[in-house]
Amino acid sequence: MTAAPPEKIALIAGEGGLPLEIARRLRDRGSSVVVITLRDDPETFGPLSEAVVRLRFPSLGRVVREAKRHGAKSLIMAGNIPKRTIYLLPALFDPLTRSVLSERRRDDHALLGTIVAAFEREGIDVLPYWQILPEFLAPEGRLGTRAPTEAERQDVRYGADILRVTLPCSFGQAIVVADLAVVAIEAMEGTDAMIERCGALSGRGVLVKMMRTDQDARYDLPTVGPGTIESMRRAGLTCLAVEAGRTLVLEPERTLAQADACGIAVWGIQACPSS
């Protein structure tokens, strides 16, 4: 009896460690991975994949063509791809990309939803990546050695209250608060760049990351990892609060050990924490 061929999955690999971990998990479970990426280090995916396609600029049409050429009927989107890249002039020559950008709303939530819908119209299913690494989802409560102080907890609650207002407007997945004052809120620049700003503005505070309630869990889950902790250390931030069950903690052992070494409290909060 002939064994069934391995499942083929296309992986749109953005920056960061998440796409590499997903590729590793897919390989280990016997899936055949086709990596499509803008990264400068596509060779790192070589041992983990059947093929690596390096794009010079974003092209949704090219993603569809490469997925189909390699026989992939499913796709995972993971990692950071700066939003500004989709507006590069070469990308606008691709009809599928141009059709996505022709939509009236272009905030992160609407844009990602339109991209997913475009892939699905082309017959490619978009899969949730959190199911591949469920143990990376943050639990509720204290994650590291140090519990947040009462002052930090107050700042976290204040930040969470603000995020519940900004997230439905499709910005502000993360916020930094110090002494019940907003230091910075994340926009298109991303979390690490926002944290860097905070170092110059306040040199202290707490970082809160949450996810909008109607966010499609197949993509764009809030993610933290060793890089987040290092950015916080440089900026003088002392507490990281993430939404339990809806935030991925990459390399959790390393991340929490690094946080402990820096004296940074890591705390999993409810989606709607009580005051």
C-alpha atoms as a printed R data frame, in Angstrom:
    type eleno elety resid chain resno       x      y       z
1   ATOM     1    CA   MET     A     1   0.000  0.000   0.000
2   ATOM     2    CA   THR     A     2   1.439  3.384  -1.047
3   ATOM     3    CA   ALA     A     3   1.733  5.970   1.718
4   ATOM     4    CA   ALA     A     4  -0.170  9.212   1.251
5   ATOM     5    CA   PRO     A     5   2.013 12.134   0.186
6   ATOM     6    CA   PRO     A     6   2.802 14.664   2.933
7   ATOM     7    CA   GLU     A     7   0.494 17.634   3.380
8   ATOM     8    CA   LYS     A     8   1.860 20.694   1.580
9   ATOM     9    CA   ILE     A     9   1.535 24.077   3.265
10  ATOM    10    CA   ALA     A    10   2.746 27.440   2.034
11  ATOM    11    CA   LEU     A    11   4.247 29.648   4.742
12  ATOM    12    CA   ILE     A    12   4.414 33.399   4.236
13  ATOM    13    CA   ALA     A    13   7.391 34.075   6.499
14  ATOM    14    CA   GLY     A    14   7.792 37.554   7.919
15  ATOM    15    CA   GLU     A    15  10.508 38.724  10.277
16  ATOM    16    CA   GLY     A    16  11.199 37.272  13.709
17  ATOM    17    CA   GLY     A    17  11.503 33.804  15.193
18  ATOM    18    CA   LEU     A    18   7.855 32.778  14.839
19  ATOM    19    CA   PRO     A    19   8.012 31.671  11.161
20  ATOM    20    CA   LEU     A    20  11.109 29.564  11.838
21  ATOM    21    CA   GLU     A    21   9.433 27.820  14.773
22  ATOM    22    CA   ILE     A    22   6.315 27.159  12.688
23  ATOM    23    CA   ALA     A    23   8.390 25.750   9.811
24  ATOM    24    CA   ARG     A    24  10.218 23.513  12.286
25  ATOM    25    CA   ARG     A    25   6.969 22.237  13.799
26  ATOM    26    CA   LEU     A    26   5.407 21.589  10.387
27  ATOM    27    CA   ARG     A    27   8.473 19.639   9.263
28  ATOM    28    CA   ASP     A    28   8.514 17.581  12.457
29  ATOM    29    CA   ARG     A    29   4.874 16.584  12.025
30  ATOM    30    CA   GLY     A    30   5.558 15.449   8.454
31  ATOM    31    CA   SER     A    31   4.187 18.362   6.455
32  ATOM    32    CA   SER     A    32   5.955 19.640   3.366
33  ATOM    33    CA   VAL     A    33   6.589 23.376   3.677
34  ATOM    34    CA   VAL     A    34   6.954 25.903   0.873
35  ATOM    35    CA   VAL     A    35   8.353 29.131   2.308
36  ATOM    36    CA   ILE     A    36   7.550 32.415   0.568
37  ATOM    37    CA   THR     A    37   9.388 35.352   2.070
38  ATOM    38    CA   LEU     A    38  10.773 38.877   1.754
39  ATOM    39    CA   ARG     A    39  13.405 38.193   4.427
40  ATOM    40    CA   ASP     A    40  17.093 38.825   3.843
41  ATOM    41    CA   ASP     A    41  17.960 35.405   5.294
42  ATOM    42    CA   PRO     A    42  15.795 32.969   3.280
43  ATOM    43    CA   GLU     A    43  18.540 30.356   3.498
44  ATOM    44    CA   THR     A    44  17.699 29.771   7.176
45  ATOM    45    CA   PHE     A    45  14.508 28.034   6.040
46  ATOM    46    CA   GLY     A    46  16.360 25.654   3.706
47  ATOM    47    CA   PRO     A    47  16.700 22.711   6.141
48  ATOM    48    CA   LEU     A    48  13.072 23.130   7.243
49  ATOM    49    CA   SER     A    49  11.319 23.275   3.882
50  ATOM    50    CA   GLU     A    50  10.820 21.688   0.502
51  ATOM    51    CA   ALA     A    51  11.327 24.993  -1.299
52  ATOM    52    CA   VAL     A    52  12.075 28.622  -0.467
53  ATOM    53    CA   VAL     A    53  10.809 31.420  -2.703
54  ATOM    54    CA   ARG     A    54  12.416 34.825  -2.119
55  ATOM    55    CA   LEU     A    55  10.258 37.768  -3.180
56  ATOM    56    CA   ARG     A    56  11.869 41.111  -4.020
57  ATOM    57    CA   PHE     A    57   8.653 42.968  -3.187
58  ATOM    58    CA   PRO     A    58   5.178 42.003  -1.900
59  ATOM    59    CA   SER     A    59   3.004 40.341  -4.540
60  ATOM    60    CA   LEU     A    60  -0.121 38.502  -3.465
61  ATOM    61    CA   GLY     A    61  -0.540 37.167  -6.984
62  ATOM    62    CA   ARG     A    62   2.956 35.683  -6.883
63  ATOM    63    CA   VAL     A    63   2.190 34.067  -3.518
64  ATOM    64    CA   VAL     A    64  -0.874 32.384  -5.026
65  ATOM    65    CA   ARG     A    65   1.046 31.253  -8.122
66  ATOM    66    CA   GLU     A    66   3.938 29.818  -6.101
67  ATOM    67    CA   ALA     A    67   1.616 28.034  -3.674
68  ATOM    68    CA   LYS     A    68  -0.280 26.413  -6.543
69  ATOM    69    CA   ARG     A    69   2.903 25.619  -8.487
70  ATOM    70    CA   HIS     A    70   4.187 23.640  -5.508
71  ATOM    71    CA   GLY     A    71   0.835 21.980  -4.849
72  ATOM    72    CA   ALA     A    72   0.056 23.771  -1.564
73  ATOM    73    CA   LYS     A    73  -3.662 24.145  -0.886
74  ATOM    74    CA   SER     A    74  -3.215 25.721   2.544
75  ATOM    75    CA   LEU     A    75  -1.292 28.737   3.733
76  ATOM    76    CA   ILE     A    76  -0.037 30.192   7.008
77  ATOM    77    CA   MET     A    77   0.890 33.837   7.508
78  ATOM    78    CA   ALA     A    78   3.350 34.486  10.348
79  ATOM    79    CA   GLY     A    79   5.921 37.039  11.357
80  ATOM    80    CA   ASN     A    80   6.199 40.764  10.928
81  ATOM    81    CA   ILE     A    81   5.944 42.289   7.464
82  ATOM    82    CA   PRO     A    82   6.085 46.094   7.645
83  ATOM    83    CA   LYS     A    83   2.822 47.480   6.326
84  ATOM    84    CA   ARG     A    84   4.654 50.102   4.303
85  ATOM    85    CA   THR     A    85   6.144 47.446   2.003
86  ATOM    86    CA   ILE     A    86   2.794 46.691   0.399
87  ATOM    87    CA   TYR     A    87   2.687 50.288  -0.844
88  ATOM    88    CA   LEU     A    88   6.004 49.993  -2.708
89  ATOM    89    CA   LEU     A    89   5.538 50.871  -6.369
90  ATOM    90    CA   PRO     A    90   6.481 47.415  -7.789
91  ATOM    91    CA   ALA     A    91   3.808 45.788  -5.616
92  ATOM    92    CA   LEU     A    92   1.142 47.916  -7.259
93  ATOM    93    CA   PHE     A    93   1.783 46.263 -10.637
94  ATOM    94    CA   ASP     A    94   0.339 43.015  -9.269
95  ATOM    95    CA   PRO     A    95  -3.435 42.903  -9.983
96  ATOM    96    CA   LEU     A    96  -4.319 40.954  -6.825
97  ATOM    97    CA   THR     A    97  -2.319 43.303  -4.593
98  ATOM    98    CA   ARG     A    98  -3.842 46.297  -6.349
99  ATOM    99    CA   SER     A    99  -7.362 44.933  -5.833
100 ATOM   100    CA   VAL     A   100  -6.714 44.527  -2.090
101 ATOM   101    CA   LEU     A   101  -5.438 48.102  -1.828
102 ATOM   102    CA   SER     A   102  -8.458 49.400  -3.725
103 ATOM   103    CA   GLU     A   103 -10.663 48.631  -0.724
104 ATOM   104    CA   ARG     A   104 -11.849 51.735   1.109
105 ATOM   105    CA   ARG     A   105 -10.606 50.653   4.551
106 ATOM   106    CA   ARG     A   106  -6.891 49.953   4.915
107 ATOM   107    CA   ASP     A   107  -6.398 49.692   8.664
108 ATOM   108    CA   ASP     A   108  -4.531 46.583   9.830
109 ATOM   109    CA   HIS     A   109  -7.652 44.593  10.700
110 ATOM   110    CA   ALA     A   110  -9.445 45.355   7.438
111 ATOM   111    CA   LEU     A   111  -6.333 44.956   5.270
112 ATOM   112    CA   LEU     A   112  -5.405 41.550   6.692
113 ATOM   113    CA   GLY     A   113  -9.005 40.381   6.410
114 ATOM   114    CA   THR     A   114  -9.085 41.451   2.746
115 ATOM   115    CA   ILE     A   115  -5.825 39.623   2.052
116 ATOM   116    CA   VAL     A   116  -7.157 36.424   3.636
117 ATOM   117    CA   ALA     A   117 -10.389 36.702   1.639
118 ATOM   118    CA   ALA     A   118  -8.360 37.159  -1.559
119 ATOM   119    CA   PHE     A   119  -6.364 33.975  -0.892
120 ATOM   120    CA   GLU     A   120  -9.531 32.031  -0.137
121 ATOM   121    CA   ARG     A   121 -11.171 33.212  -3.387
122 ATOM   122    CA   GLU     A   122  -8.141 31.704  -5.123
123 ATOM   123    CA   GLY     A   123  -8.868 28.350  -3.461
124 ATOM   124    CA   ILE     A   124  -6.178 28.536  -0.763
125 ATOM   125    CA   ASP     A   125  -7.212 27.957   2.861
126 ATOM   126    CA   VAL     A   126  -5.590 30.184   5.489
127 ATOM   127    CA   LEU     A   127  -4.746 28.199   8.621
128 ATOM   128    CA   PRO     A   128  -4.338 29.398  12.235
129 ATOM   129    CA   TYR     A   129  -0.746 29.068  13.366
130 ATOM   130    CA   TRP     A   130  -1.448 29.053  17.103
131 ATOM   131    CA   GLN     A   131  -2.770 25.490  16.814
132 ATOM   132    CA   ILE     A   132   0.721 24.364  15.780
133 ATOM   133    CA   LEU     A   133   2.267 25.656  19.011
134 ATOM   134    CA   PRO     A   134  -0.539 25.867  21.598
135 ATOM   135    CA   GLU     A   135   1.887 25.617  24.508
136 ATOM   136    CA   PHE     A   136   3.235 29.048  23.522
137 ATOM   137    CA   LEU     A   137  -0.081 30.708  24.413
138 ATOM   138    CA   ALA     A   138   0.357 32.771  27.577
139 ATOM   139    CA   PRO     A   139  -1.488 31.433  30.651
140 ATOM   140    CA   GLU     A   140  -3.207 33.698  33.149
141 ATOM   141    CA   GLY     A   141  -1.353 35.018  36.172
142 ATOM   142    CA   ARG     A   142   2.326 35.353  36.998
143 ATOM   143    CA   LEU     A   143   4.568 33.847  34.326
144 ATOM   144    CA   GLY     A   144   8.012 34.649  35.697
145 ATOM   145    CA   THR     A   145   9.578 34.775  39.138
146 ATOM   146    CA   ARG     A   146   8.525 38.300  40.097
147 ATOM   147    CA   ALA     A   147   4.911 39.326  40.528
148 ATOM   148    CA   PRO     A   148   3.921 42.858  39.470
149 ATOM   149    CA   THR     A   149   3.845 45.473  42.200
150 ATOM   150    CA   GLU     A   150   0.540 47.133  43.050
151 ATOM   151    CA   ALA     A   151   1.656 50.268  41.190
152 ATOM   152    CA   GLU     A   152   2.468 48.181  38.113
153 ATOM   153    CA   ARG     A   153  -0.902 46.421  38.348
154 ATOM   154    CA   GLN     A   154  -2.657 49.788  38.404
155 ATOM   155    CA   ASP     A   155  -0.753 50.886  35.303
156 ATOM   156    CA   VAL     A   156  -1.619 47.586  33.596
157 ATOM   157    CA   ARG     A   157  -5.325 47.968  34.346
158 ATOM   158    CA   TYR     A   158  -5.246 51.551  33.093
159 ATOM   159    CA   GLY     A   159  -3.450 50.485  29.898
160 ATOM   160    CA   ALA     A   160  -5.890 47.618  29.311
161 ATOM   161    CA   ASP     A   161  -8.839 49.996  29.693
162 ATOM   162    CA   ILE     A   162  -7.362 52.228  26.984
163 ATOM   163    CA   LEU     A   163  -6.597 49.321  24.644
164 ATOM   164    CA   ARG     A   164 -10.207 48.178  24.851
165 ATOM   165    CA   VAL     A   165 -11.079 51.558  23.310
166 ATOM   166    CA   THR     A   166  -8.301 51.776  20.704
167 ATOM   167    CA   LEU     A   167  -8.299 48.158  19.491
168 ATOM   168    CA   PRO     A   168 -11.741 48.345  17.821
169 ATOM   169    CA   CYS     A   169 -10.316 51.330  15.890
170 ATOM   170    CA   SER     A   170  -7.604 48.981  14.525
171 ATOM   171    CA   PHE     A   171  -4.597 50.491  16.224
172 ATOM   172    CA   GLY     A   172  -2.955 50.195  19.585
173 ATOM   173    CA   GLN     A   173  -2.203 46.496  20.038
174 ATOM   174    CA   ALA     A   174   0.309 47.599  22.659
175 ATOM   175    CA   ILE     A   175   0.650 50.519  25.060
176 ATOM   176    CA   VAL     A   176   3.193 51.762  27.593
177 ATOM   177    CA   VAL     A   177   1.916 53.391  30.787
178 ATOM   178    CA   ALA     A   178   3.880 54.991  33.629
179 ATOM   179    CA   ASP     A   179   2.214 56.298  36.781
180 ATOM   180    CA   LEU     A   180  -1.249 56.144  35.153
181 ATOM   181    CA   ALA     A   181  -0.071 58.259  32.207
182 ATOM   182    CA   VAL     A   182   0.179 57.026  28.615
183 ATOM   183    CA   VAL     A   183   3.772 57.172  27.415
184 ATOM   184    CA   ALA     A   184   3.210 55.673  23.952
185 ATOM   185    CA   ILE     A   185   0.757 53.582  21.985
186 ATOM   186    CA   GLU     A   186   1.632 51.307  19.081
187 ATOM   187    CA   ALA     A   187   0.743 52.302  15.541
188 ATOM   188    CA   MET     A   188   2.299 51.233  12.231
189 ATOM   189    CA   GLU     A   189   5.862 51.201  13.615
190 ATOM   190    CA   GLY     A   190   5.400 47.993  15.640
191 ATOM   191    CA   THR     A   191   5.957 47.145  19.293
192 ATOM   192    CA   ASP     A   192   9.767 47.225  19.420
193 ATOM   193    CA   ALA     A   193   9.983 50.657  17.773
194 ATOM   194    CA   MET     A   194   7.328 51.955  20.162
195 ATOM   195    CA   ILE     A   195   9.280 50.626  23.152
196 ATOM   196    CA   GLU     A   196  12.408 52.356  21.856
197 ATOM   197    CA   ARG     A   197  10.536 55.671  21.842
198 ATOM   198    CA   CYS     A   198   9.574 55.115  25.470
199 ATOM   199    CA   GLY     A   199  13.200 54.888  26.547
200 ATOM   200    CA   ALA     A   200  13.734 58.468  25.445
201 ATOM   201    CA   LEU     A   201  10.338 59.693  26.714
202 ATOM   202    CA   SER     A   202  10.118 58.228  30.206
203 ATOM   203    CA   GLY     A   203  12.731 55.541  30.820
204 ATOM   204    CA   ARG     A   204  10.194 53.547  32.852
205 ATOM   205    CA   GLY     A   205   6.704 52.065  32.740
206 ATOM   206    CA   VAL     A   206   4.756 48.896  31.936
207 ATOM   207    CA   LEU     A   207   3.999 47.369  28.554
208 ATOM   208    CA   VAL     A   208   0.521 45.945  27.887
209 ATOM   209    CA   LYS     A   209  -0.297 43.888  24.763
210 ATOM   210    CA   MET     A   210  -3.820 42.791  23.852
211 ATOM   211    CA   MET     A   211  -5.853 41.652  20.850
212 ATOM   212    CA   ARG     A   212  -9.125 43.086  19.564
213 ATOM   213    CA   THR     A   213 -12.077 40.883  20.477
214 ATOM   214    CA   ASP     A   214 -13.125 40.198  16.874
215 ATOM   215    CA   GLN     A   215  -9.613 39.591  15.544
216 ATOM   216    CA   ASP     A   216  -9.363 36.503  13.328
217 ATOM   217    CA   ALA     A   217  -7.147 34.119  15.302
218 ATOM   218    CA   ARG     A   218  -5.678 32.702  12.097
219 ATOM   219    CA   TYR     A   219  -3.261 35.605  11.847
220 ATOM   220    CA   ASP     A   220  -1.728 38.547  13.706
221 ATOM   221    CA   LEU     A   221  -1.854 37.208  17.251
222 ATOM   222    CA   PRO     A   222   0.128 39.447  19.619
223 ATOM   223    CA   THR     A   223   3.580 37.926  20.034
224 ATOM   224    CA   VAL     A   224   6.379 38.541  22.533
225 ATOM   225    CA   GLY     A   225   9.748 36.929  22.969
226 ATOM   226    CA   PRO     A   226  13.369 37.497  23.945
227 ATOM   227    CA   GLY     A   227  13.575 40.533  21.654
228 ATOM   228    CA   THR     A   228  10.654 42.137  23.489
229 ATOM   229    CA   ILE     A   229  12.357 41.668  26.852
230 ATOM   230    CA   GLU     A   230  15.625 43.100  25.562
231 ATOM   231    CA   SER     A   231  13.833 46.145  24.138
232 ATOM   232    CA   MET     A   232  12.075 46.632  27.479
233 ATOM   233    CA   ARG     A   233  15.358 46.378  29.377
234 ATOM   234    CA   ARG     A   234  16.970 49.044  27.230
235 ATOM   235    CA   ALA     A   235  13.928 51.333  27.679
236 ATOM   236    CA   GLY     A   236  13.712 50.815  31.436
237 ATOM   237    CA   LEU     A   237  10.290 49.120  31.394
238 ATOM   238    CA   THR     A   238   9.668 46.833  34.359
239 ATOM   239    CA   CYS     A   239   6.472 44.862  33.673
240 ATOM   240    CA   LEU     A   240   5.027 43.056  30.646
241 ATOM   241    CA   ALA     A   241   1.307 42.238  30.678
242 ATOM   242    CA   VAL     A   242  -0.076 40.051  27.888
243 ATOM   243    CA   GLU     A   243  -3.553 38.767  27.196
244 ATOM   244    CA   ALA     A   244  -3.856 35.193  28.446
245 ATOM   245    CA   GLY     A   245  -4.827 32.617  25.823
246 ATOM   246    CA   ARG     A   246  -4.483 35.155  23.009
247 ATOM   247    CA   THR     A   247  -0.757 36.024  23.068
248 ATOM   248    CA   LEU     A   248   2.137 33.858  21.921
249 ATOM   249    CA   VAL     A   249   5.281 33.778  24.049
250 ATOM   250    CA   LEU     A   250   8.099 32.666  21.755
251 ATOM   251    CA   GLU     A   251  10.905 30.584  23.279
252 ATOM   252    CA   PRO     A   252   9.034 30.745  26.601
253 ATOM   253    CA   GLU     A   253  11.803 29.327  28.804
254 ATOM   254    CA   ARG     A   254  14.402 31.696  27.380
255 ATOM   255    CA   THR     A   255  12.002 34.656  27.414
256 ATOM   256    CA   LEU     A   256  11.020 34.194  31.061
257 ATOM   257    CA   ALA     A   257  14.592 33.500  32.183
258 ATOM   258    CA   GLN     A   258  15.670 36.691  30.458
259 ATOM   259    CA   ALA     A   259  12.825 38.613  32.102
260 ATOM   260    CA   ASP     A   260  13.803 37.227  35.527
261 ATOM   261    CA   ALA     A   261  17.417 38.246  34.970
262 ATOM   262    CA   CYS     A   262  16.290 41.778  34.099
263 ATOM   263    CA   GLY     A   263  13.849 42.017  37.003
264 ATOM   264    CA   ILE     A   264  10.910 42.336  34.608
265 ATOM   265    CA   ALA     A   265   7.565 40.975  35.791
266 ATOM   266    CA   VAL     A   266   5.547 39.045  33.181
267 ATOM   267    CA   TRP     A   267   1.815 38.759  33.805
268 ATOM   268    CA   GLY     A   268  -1.011 37.074  31.881
269 ATOM   269    CA   ILE     A   269  -4.200 39.119  32.122
270 ATOM   270    CA   GLN     A   270  -7.805 38.394  31.217
271 ATOM   271    CA   ALA     A   271  -9.288 39.960  28.106
272 ATOM   272    CA   CYS     A   272 -11.449 42.159  30.339
273 ATOM   273    CA   PRO     A   273  -9.603 42.275  33.668
274 ATOM   274    CA   SER     A   274 -11.630 43.470  36.599
275 ATOM   275    CA   SER     A   275 -10.647 46.715  38.221
